[in-house]
Amino acid sequence: MIKKSLAVLILLPILSLLQGCETVTESAVKVAEALPDINFPPSTEEAPEPNWVRATGYAPISLQPGETQQHKVLMAMRASKLRAYQELAGVVHGQYLFGTTTVQDMVLQSDQFKTAISGIVRGARVVKSYPVQEDTYATILEVDMNQVQRAWVSK
């Protein structure tokens, strides 16, 4: 009889402790379920409408170096494309302007200015490359300004 009451006295505290553990476990599960997900759902934002900016570059064919007319045309194509890239860089990054004007006795003596463009243009695409009249080649490039902004933000 003493052994049975001793066993009951030992088992009751153990059972009450185990019952408390179950409550703590259930509480921890409820708290974990109430927390927001760590893996955020993918963004459902729609991509903004493209904001295309175009630039045209021109190059004279007859002034290009080359032994044949075909070679001069190829050089003019390349020069017009590079000129279009220069125009796009000016639009995307701006131009540096430096100017001086000299006036003496209220008469304009000289008026000079210089410009410079520097920058990187990424994501531009050729829209059209074509001859203009007989001696000029033109290339039209365009770039989405939204993509340009994303490239700068990601850097």
Disulfide bonds with the S-S distance in Angstrom:
none
